[in-house]
Amino acid sequence: MKKQVLTFFLLFGTYLFSFSQDIDKVINAGEAERIENVLASDSMQGRKTFTPSIDKAADFISAEFKKAGLQYFGDLQSYRQPFAMFQSETISASGKVNESNIDSNNIIAITTEEDLNVDDKSGYTTVVIDSTTNLLRSAYKLITDHKKYLVLVSTINEKNFSRLKFLNRPSFDHQPSVVFILTDEKPATWHFEIKNKITSSSLANVVGVLPGKSRKNEYVIFSAHYDHLGIGKPDANGDSIYNGANDDAAGTTAVIILAKYFSELNNNERTLIFVTFTAEEIGGFGSQYFSKQIDPEKTVAMFNIEMIGTESKWGENSAYITGYEKSDFGKILQRNLEGSSFHFEPDPYLKQNLFYRSDNATLAALGVPAHTISTSKMDNEPNYHKQSDEIATLDMKNMAQIIKSIAISSKTIVDGTETPSRVERKD
């Protein structure tokens, strides 16, 4: 019996050694640096949304997904998941409340319609924002409610009324119009004519799929955003390119490497989806669009990876998980790493509300255990959103260890033996 036990442990130890050697062939500092050298190069010009450089980055990621043997997502005919962004600019506005003319400066429309004609018979719900209400917060809530509103803003808010224009952000679908009017009148009748210039721009996430063996309809997502800030004013050193090596070429590098690792391993019971999002830096539009194309009830977990190129506040072999307390996702990961030197920690920057500030937010709000893994010292990250966020500032060896730890810690979620608890929905 003792001989059998000894033989078992010798074989098990050999297996672990072999497993470690195999993972090192795919996940290593050299591979991380190879990918970073492309994504964070000056030739990518900072991967800004709506520029040719982000298309160049998407082409590179698509080629890497093809090398990994990933399939296309859903009905897509390529790794690109295209969508359009609409932006409106008001050309003219006029109208009346009762018999009183309203100055055009006192009319702000959040809309994707070129010719907007609304009156008291158009099915709009009227809402009043008075002096006791937080103007921008209340306005934002109405805009995201996806209903038609005529919003009467008290003249006590006159100084801040023009700030509502900042809520006229790009949208990836046609949404119900919300019209804000600065007035103290109580409307019995009203009519407004607002003409807008609508521009449309094309964007694309990059998505690849590794189908599951026995649980194809259960999804595990590995994600990051591949856009950054582009080109700005030169700094003191004359550098004008925001390379975004850590933010978030590092996360994108991890997604590419993990795709290759799991493809070679080829034993995932659940379907794995690898996605790099666009337009994170201007409002998270890529992840918002993606979230509308996937069933959140079938999505078991989301590993969103953001800025892992530098050491965490705990040093090497560590990272934190946002929203750690909101599900048992982090505890599962840590259990799978028992016996290793790596450790995951709860997010230490709770005041910054990071859980709802990255690409995991939309699916997390729908109940998915969608968490961001990061090492960025958000209270003291010297190169964050600066031209100095370059490859030379990254610790490739430590970054490779983090990617390995994500791969190993996800094992029981990928193989279907564990399912993280759901996050409370944010309705």
Residue pairs with C-beta under 8 A, 6 or more apart in sequence:
22 264
23 261
23 404
23 407
23 408
24 404
26 257
26 260
26 261
26 264
27 257
27 258
27 261
27 400
27 403
27 404
27 407
28 400
29 396
29 397
29 399
29 400
30 396
31 257
31 400
32 253
32 257
32 396
32 399
32 400
32 403
33 391
33 396
35 64
35 249
35 252
35 253
35 256
35 257
36 245
36 249
36 250
36 253
36 309
36 391
36 394
36 396
37 391
38 44
38 60
39 47
39 57
39 60
39 226
39 245
39 249
39 252
39 253
40 243
40 244
40 245
40 249
40 390
40 391
41 243
42 241
42 243
43 56
44 53
44 56
44 57
44 243
45 51
45 53
45 230
45 231
45 241
46 53
46 228
46 229
46 230
46 231
46 241
46 242
46 243
46 244
47 53
47 54
47 57
47 226
47 227
47 228
47 230
47 244
47 249
48 54
48 227
48 228
48 229
48 230
48 231
48 281
49 203
49 227
49 278
49 279
49 281
49 282
50 201
50 203
51 230
53 230
54 226
54 227
54 278
57 226
57 227
58 80
58 204
58 206
58 226
58 278
61 79
61 206
61 226
61 252
61 256
61 276
62 78
62 79
62 80
62 206
64 256
64 259
64 260
65 79
65 206
65 208
65 256
65 259
65 274
66 79
67 260
68 208
68 256
68 259
68 260
68 263
69 263
70 79
70 208
70 209
70 210
70 259
70 263
70 274
71 208
71 209
71 210
71 211
72 78
72 79
72 207
72 208
72 209
73 79
73 81
73 207
73 208
73 209
73 273
73 275
73 293
74 293
76 207
79 206
79 207
79 208
80 204
80 205
80 206
80 207
81 204
81 205
81 206
81 207
81 275
81 289
81 290
81 293
82 202
82 203
82 204
83 172
83 202
83 203
83 204
83 205
83 289
84 172
84 200
84 201
84 202
84 203
85 170
85 171
85 172
85 200
85 201
85 202
85 203
85 279
85 285
86 112
86 170
86 171
86 172
86 173
86 174
86 198
86 199
86 200
87 168
87 170
87 171
87 198
87 199
87 200
87 201
88 109
88 110
88 111
88 112
88 113
88 168
88 196
88 197
88 198
88 199
89 196
89 197
89 199
90 108
90 109
90 194
90 195
90 196
91 195
91 196
91 197
92 104
92 193
92 194
92 195
93 104
93 107
93 109
93 192
93 193
93 194
93 195
94 101
94 102
94 104
94 107
94 192
94 193
94 194
95 101
95 102
95 107
95 181
95 190
95 191
95 192
95 193
95 194
96 102
96 189
96 190
96 191
96 192
97 152
97 181
97 183
97 185
97 187
97 189
97 190
98 185
98 187
98 188
98 189
98 190
100 183
100 185
102 181
102 182
102 183
102 192
105 162
106 161
106 181
106 182
106 183
107 179
107 180
107 181
107 182
107 192
107 194
108 161
108 162
108 164
108 165
108 168
108 179
108 180
109 116
109 177
109 178
109 179
109 180
109 192
109 194
109 196
110 143
110 164
110 167
110 168
110 177
110 178
110 179
110 180
111 175
111 177
111 178
111 179
111 194
111 196
112 171
112 174
112 175
112 177
112 198
113 174
113 177
113 196
113 198
114 195
114 196
114 197
114 198
115 193
115 194
115 195
115 196
116 177
116 179
116 192
116 193
116 194
116 195
116 196
117 191
117 192
117 193
117 194
118 124
118 148
118 150
118 177
118 179
118 191
118 192
118 194
119 189
119 190
119 191
119 192
120 187
120 188
120 189
120 190
120 191
122 148
123 148
124 148
124 149
124 150
124 179
125 147
125 148
125 149
125 150
126 149
126 150
126 151
126 152
126 187
127 142
127 149
127 150
127 151
127 152
128 151
128 152
128 154
129 135
129 138
129 139
129 151
129 152
129 153
129 154
129 157
130 154
130 156
131 154
131 156
131 157
135 153
135 157
135 160
135 161
135 163
135 164
136 160
136 163
136 164
136 167
139 151
139 164
139 167
139 178
139 180
140 167
142 149
142 151
142 178
143 167
143 178
146 175
146 176
147 176
148 176
148 177
148 178
149 176
149 178
149 179
150 179
150 181
150 187
150 190
151 178
151 179
151 180
151 181
152 181
152 183
152 185
152 187
153 161
153 164
153 180
153 181
153 182
153 183
154 184
155 182
155 183
155 184
157 182
158 182
161 180
161 182
164 180
169 283
170 201
170 282
170 283
170 285
172 203
172 285
172 288
172 289
179 192
179 194
181 190
181 192
203 278
203 279
203 285
203 286
204 278
205 275
205 276
205 277
205 278
205 286
205 289
205 290
206 226
206 275
206 276
207 273
207 274
207 275
207 276
207 290
208 259
208 273
208 274
208 275
209 271
209 272
209 273
209 274
210 259
210 262
210 263
210 268
210 271
210 272
210 273
210 274
211 271
212 218
212 268
212 269
212 270
212 271
212 272
212 416
213 267
213 268
213 269
214 269
214 416
215 269
215 270
215 271
215 416
216 270
216 271
217 271
217 298
218 270
218 271
218 298
218 300
218 416
219 270
219 271
219 272
219 273
219 294
219 295
219 298
219 299
219 300
220 268
220 270
220 271
220 272
220 273
220 299
220 300
220 301
220 302
220 303
220 410
220 413
220 414
221 272
221 273
221 274
221 275
221 299
221 301
221 302
221 303
221 304
221 363
221 370
222 254
222 255
222 258
222 259
222 272
222 273
222 274
222 275
222 303
222 305
222 406
223 251
223 255
223 274
223 275
223 276
223 277
223 287
223 302
223 303
223 304
223 305
223 359
223 360
224 248
224 250
224 251
224 252
224 254
224 255
224 276
224 277
224 304
224 305
224 306
224 359
225 248
225 251
225 252
225 276
225 277
225 278
225 279
225 280
225 281
225 286
225 287
225 306
225 359
226 248
226 249
226 252
226 276
226 277
226 278
227 277
227 278
227 279
227 280
227 281
227 282
227 286
228 242
228 243
228 244
228 247
228 248
228 249
228 281
229 242
229 244
229 281
229 385
230 241
230 242
231 240
231 241
231 242
232 240
232 242
232 387
233 240
234 240
234 387
235 386
235 387
235 388
237 387
239 387
239 388
240 387
241 387
242 385
242 386
242 387
242 389
243 249
243 387
243 389
243 390
243 391
244 389
245 309
245 389
245 390
245 391
245 393
245 394
246 307
246 308
246 309
246 310
246 376
246 381
246 383
246 384
246 389
246 393
246 394
247 306
247 307
247 376
247 384
247 385
247 389
248 280
248 305
248 306
248 307
249 309
250 305
250 307
250 308
250 309
250 394
250 399
251 304
251 305
251 306
251 307
251 308
252 276
253 399
253 403
254 305
254 308
254 399
254 402
254 403
254 406
255 274
255 275
255 276
255 305
256 274
257 403
258 274
258 403
258 406
258 407
259 272
259 274
261 407
262 268
262 272
262 407
262 414
267 415
268 414
268 415
269 414
269 415
269 416
270 300
270 413
270 414
270 415
270 416
272 414
273 294
275 290
277 284
277 286
277 287
277 290
277 359
278 285
278 286
279 285
279 286
280 286
280 287
280 358
280 359
284 358
284 359
284 361
284 362
286 359
287 359
287 360
287 361
287 362
287 363
288 362
291 362
291 363
291 366
294 363
296 363
296 366
296 367
296 368
297 367
299 363
299 368
299 370
300 369
300 413
300 419
300 420
301 329
301 368
301 369
301 370
301 410
301 413
301 419
301 420
302 360
302 363
302 364
302 368
302 369
302 370
302 371
303 371
303 373
303 406
303 410
304 358
304 359
304 360
304 370
304 371
304 372
304 373
305 372
305 373
305 374
305 406
306 358
306 359
306 372
306 373
306 374
306 376
307 374
307 375
307 376
307 381
307 384
308 319
308 373
308 374
308 375
308 376
308 399
308 402
308 403
309 375
309 393
309 394
309 395
309 396
309 399
310 375
310 376
310 377
310 381
310 393
310 394
310 395
311 318
311 375
311 395
311 398
312 318
312 319
312 320
312 345
312 374
312 375
312 376
312 377
313 348
313 377
314 343
314 345
316 395
316 398
316 401
317 341
317 342
317 343
317 398
317 401
317 405
318 342
318 343
318 344
318 345
318 375
319 344
319 345
319 373
319 374
319 375
319 402
319 405
320 344
320 345
320 346
320 347
320 348
320 373
320 374
320 375
321 329
321 330
321 333
321 344
321 345
321 346
321 347
321 371
321 372
321 373
322 347
322 354
322 355
322 358
322 360
322 371
322 372
322 374
323 347
323 355
323 360
323 364
323 371
323 372
323 423
324 330
324 344
324 345
324 346
324 347
324 371
325 346
326 355
326 364
326 369
326 371
326 423
326 424
327 369
327 371
327 420
327 421
327 422
327 423
328 420
328 421
329 369
329 371
329 420
329 421
330 344
330 346
330 371
332 409
332 412
332 413
332 418
332 420
333 344
333 409
333 410
334 343
334 344
334 409
335 412
336 408
336 409
336 410
336 411
336 412
337 343
337 344
337 405
337 408
337 409
340 405
340 408
342 401
342 402
342 405
344 373
344 405
344 409
347 354
347 355
349 378
349 379
352 378
354 372
354 374
354 378
355 361
355 364
355 371
355 372
356 364
356 365
356 426
358 372
359 372
360 370
360 371
360 372
361 370
363 370
364 370
364 371
364 423
364 426
365 425
365 426
366 425
367 422
367 423
367 424
367 425
368 422
368 423
369 420
369 421
369 422
369 423
370 423
373 402
373 406
375 402
376 384
378 384
382 388
383 389
383 390
383 393
412 418
413 419
413 420
